[in-house]
Amino acid sequence: MAIKFLGTGFYVPERAVTNDELSEMVDTSDEWIMQRVGVSRRRVSTYETASDFAFYAAKSALESANINAEDLDLIIAATISSDTVCPTVAGTVQSRIGAKCPAFDINSACSGFLFALDTAVSFITRGTAKNVLVIGAERLSKLIDWTDRSTCVIFGDGAGAAVVTSGDGYLASTLYTSGGNQVIEIPAYVGASPFYKGEEKKPFVFMDGQETFKFAVSKIVNDIKYVTEKAGLSLSDIDHVVTHQANIRIIDYASKRLGIPREKFFVDIEKYGNTSAASVPIALAELNSSGLLKRGETVVLSAFGGGLSSAACIIKW
Ligand code: UT7
């Protein structure tokens, strides 16, 4: 059905912030962060924007796909941390790579890349696009309260991208939203209207970690089972699992509950932390460039997060 992957790419900013460095800023320790989350360092922007990350990841994905920007029919970027509401991240990338196609952003928080990928599948299936560039890009460091130890140790910046085209490698998918849920909340800039009398909240990430954890483990397991069954496959047919890199304990739990060996789960959370919509495409691009991913193999992608939302798909590489 619908698509195959032509190429992938990713980009992370140069500045790595270690757990020891964070321990000097808030009351935390390398031991706590490694044990409870599994992150040892994260990349943090010092001057680049989410659009800059998206541009570098896009260029790398185009090179890997061996196609020119003029051959793209659509660009979709998933982000919650664009530095401008308008122009969009996708539109900025379109102009910088020299593409001529329509481009737009979507927001489904940490599940955003998989929502964008499924949207790309719809365009390709409808025949209105052949080659689509799908991006997940975040500068989450601007949405973090760097005095809050419950969030500042978790997140990181970066972008991942994939070029997809018509093919038969998208076997099944699922998208889920539990709307208006404030388990994870990031208030936007309230504005300066003299008429608005509503509450003004700080524009930083608030996350009820334990509630999110419960949601994540239940969705990751059920979504992966669902797409595998829908594709007419069994869990033992899966060669690689690429999930949202939110917490190493969530990945360990999913491996045990699903009975899928842990070595089939690609993990890079230790190096980059949780990069929200960029997390799955960065991991997919790293897996692809490692040479471990072979044509014809079965890969499951799974994400969960703000919204609350979750998404998964099963693909033939
Ligand atoms: O991307 C969206 C999806 N996000 C997720 O899936 C995240 C899911 N949730 C999690 O990964 C975990 O819940 C967290 C990593 C966010 C938190 O881990 P936890 O094991 O659930 O910790 P907790 O919130 O229950 O806190 C346990 C203790 C508390 O102290 P007390 O009350 O037991 O004395 C916290 O104050 O750990 C304390 N704590 C910390 N200690 C040292 C919280 N953050 C830190 C910290 N360093 N950075």
Boltz pocket constraint, residues with backbone or C-beta under 6 A from the ligand:
constraints:
  - pocket:
      binder: B
      contacts: [[A, 27], [A, 28], [A, 29], [A, 32], [A, 33], [A, 36], [A, 37], [A, 110], [A, 149], [A, 150], [A, 153], [A, 154], [A, 208], [A, 209], [A, 210], [A, 212], [A, 213], [A, 216], [A, 246], [A, 247], [A, 250], [A, 274], [A, 276], [A, 304], [A, 305], [A, 306]]
      max_distance: 6.0
